[in-house]
């Protein structure tokens, strides 16, 4: 099943060999639910890119304090989740809200190390953002400096493009004709978001499932 899913994903996604039709800036405001007092979400940091095409990020984040760590440990005790809310802005769109999460226990065990991926269409639109705990072979200690704990985040841009299959070529051509008609104003697009972008969303969902299967919970250590 895993091999089939990987094959299906590779057919639909050409992540690093696609030329974007659009290039411009990207800003991702990151909020989380830790140590927020009376607010549901509060600031964790931001990721900025001057060019989506080059994909070179500037990551600016807070350091965690004892309050963050203690709250994260309490969530981990009940096998709860650590949640993020991201507000994605580009030159073409403002504050698109995307939610993601990981298990608090895994986030602690990784030494506060996570991987954030933004999935971008050829027109520069961000349609998904995923959060994943960094895959480490050994449990890491949280880096501690003067009552503060450093976050270790890695950011990737993933360029999304559907690769037409032989048995779907006619359907793709039909979509292209409809797109041209809509651009000319001859055809109004009443489709839902899923109907418009299913060919992009399905491969992303499969990738997230594969990533989860490749990053299982670590085996519990035997009691001494």
C-alpha positions in Angstrom: 0.0 0.0 0.0 2.8 2.4 0.9 4.6 1.7 -2.4 1.4 2.3 -4.3 0.8 5.6 -2.5 4.4 6.7 -3.1 3.9 5.9 -6.8 0.6 7.8 -7.0 2.2 10.8 -5.3 5.2 10.8 -7.6 2.9 10.8 -10.6 1.0 13.9 -9.5 3.7 15.9 -7.9 6.9 17.3 -9.4 8.1 19.2 -6.4 11.4 20.6 -7.4 11.3 20.7 -11.2 8.5 23.1 -11.8 8.7 26.7 -13.0 6.3 29.0 -11.2 4.2 31.3 -13.3 4.3 33.8 -10.5 7.0 35.1 -8.3 6.7 37.5 -5.3 6.9 37.8 -1.6 5.4 35.5 1.0 4.8 36.1 4.7 3.6 33.5 7.2 2.5 34.7 10.6 2.8 31.8 13.1 0.6 31.6 16.3 0.2 28.8 18.8 -1.8 28.0 21.9 0.9 27.9 24.6 1.2 30.5 27.4 -1.4 32.7 25.8 -3.2 33.8 29.0 -6.7 34.8 28.0 -6.2 34.5 24.3 -6.9 31.4 22.3 -3.8 31.9 20.1 -0.8 34.2 20.5 2.4 35.0 18.5 5.1 32.4 18.0 6.9 34.1 15.1 7.0 34.5 11.4 8.5 33.2 8.2 9.2 35.6 5.3 10.4 35.2 1.7 11.2 37.9 -0.7 10.9 35.5 -3.6 8.7 32.4 -3.6 10.6 31.1 -6.6 14.0 31.0 -4.8 12.4 29.8 -1.6 15.0 31.3 0.8 13.2 32.0 4.1 13.9 34.3 7.0 12.6 32.7 10.2 12.0 34.9 13.3 10.6 33.1 16.3 10.3 33.6 20.1 12.2 31.5 22.6 10.1 29.3 24.9 10.2 30.0 28.6 9.4 27.8 31.6 5.7 28.6 31.1 5.7 27.3 27.6 7.5 24.1 28.5 5.4 23.3 31.6 2.2 23.8 29.6 3.6 21.6 26.8 4.5 18.9 29.3 0.9 18.9 30.7 -0.5 18.5 27.3 1.9 15.7 26.6 0.8 13.8 29.7 -2.6 13.3 28.2 -1.2 12.6 24.7 -2.6 16.0 23.5 -1.7 18.1 20.5 0.4 21.2 20.0 -1.5 23.4 17.5 -0.5 26.2 15.2 -2.6 28.8 13.4 -0.8 30.4 10.5 -1.9 33.5 8.6 -0.5 33.4 5.0 -0.1 36.5 3.0 1.2 37.1 -0.5 1.0 40.0 -3.0 -2.2 38.4 -4.3 -3.9 37.3 -1.0 -4.1 38.5 2.6 -4.2 36.5 5.8 -5.3 33.1 4.6 -5.9 31.1 7.8 -4.4 27.5 7.9 -4.3 25.2 11.0 -1.9 22.4 11.7 -0.7 20.4 14.7 1.6 17.7 16.0 1.6 15.6 19.2 3.0 17.6 22.1 5.0 14.6 23.3 6.8 14.2 20.0 7.5 17.9 19.8 9.1 17.8 23.3 11.1 14.7 22.4 12.5 16.3 19.2 14.0 19.1 21.2 11.4 21.6 19.9 12.4 20.8 16.4 9.8 21.0 13.6 9.5 21.2 9.9 7.0 23.5 8.2 6.1 23.1 4.5 4.1 25.5 2.4 2.4 24.0 -0.8 2.3 26.6 -3.6 0.5 26.5 -6.9 2.1 27.8 -10.1 0.1 31.0 -9.7 1.8 31.6 -6.3 -1.3 30.7 -4.2 -0.5 28.8 -1.0 -3.2 26.0 -0.7 -1.8 24.1 2.3 0.7 24.3 5.1 1.9 21.2 7.1 3.7 20.9 10.4 5.8 17.9 11.2 8.1 17.0 14.0 11.7 16.7 12.9 12.7 13.1 12.3 15.5 12.2 14.8 17.0 8.8 15.4 17.7 9.8 19.0 15.7 11.8 21.5 17.1 15.3 21.8 17.4 17.6 24.8 15.8 21.0 24.6 18.5 23.7 24.1 18.4 25.8 27.3 19.8 29.3 27.6 19.1 31.7 30.5 15.6 30.4 31.3 14.8 30.3 27.6 14.4 27.4 25.2 15.2 27.7 21.5 12.9 26.6 18.7 14.5 24.8 15.8 12.4 25.2 12.7 13.1 24.2 9.1 10.9 25.6 6.3 10.4 24.3 2.8 8.5 25.5 -0.2 6.8 22.7 -2.2 5.7 23.6 -5.8 2.6 21.8 -6.7 1.5 20.9 -10.3 -0.7 18.2 -11.6 1.0 15.9 -14.2 -1.7 14.7 -16.6 -2.0 10.9 -16.9 -2.9 9.2 -20.3 -6.4 8.3 -19.2 -7.1 11.8 -17.8 -5.7 13.8 -20.7 -9.1 14.6 -22.2 -10.5 15.7 -18.8 -7.5 18.0 -18.3 -8.1 19.5 -21.7 -11.7 20.1 -20.8 -10.7 21.9 -17.6 -8.3 24.1 -19.7 -11.1 25.0 -22.1 -13.4 25.9 -19.1 -10.6 28.0 -17.6 -10.1 29.9 -20.8 -13.9 30.5 -21.0 -14.0 31.8 -17.4 -11.1 34.1 -18.1 -13.0 35.6 -21.1 -16.1 35.9 -18.9 -18.1 33.4 -21.0 -18.4 30.9 -18.1 -19.0 31.6 -14.4 -17.1 29.3 -12.1 -19.5 28.0 -9.4 -17.4 25.1 -8.3 -16.5 24.6 -4.7 -12.9 24.9 -3.4 -12.5 21.1 -3.4 -13.9 20.8 -6.9 -11.4 23.3 -8.1 -8.2 22.0 -6.4 -8.8 18.3 -5.7 -5.9 17.3 -8.0 -3.6 19.4 -5.8 -5.1 18.5 -2.4 -5.2 14.7 -2.8 -1.4 14.3 -3.4 -0.6 16.6 -0.4 -2.9 14.5 1.8 -1.1 11.3 0.7 2.3 12.9 1.3 1.3 13.8 4.9 0.0 10.2 5.5 3.3 8.8 4.2 5.3 11.2 6.4 3.4 10.1 9.4 4.0 6.4 8.6 7.7 7.0 8.2 7.9 8.9 11.5 6.2 6.5 14.1 6.1 7.0 17.8 9.4 5.8 19.4 9.2 2.5 21.4 9.0 2.9 25.1 12.1 2.2 27.1 12.1 -0.7 29.4 11.9 0.1 33.1 15.0 -0.4 35.1 
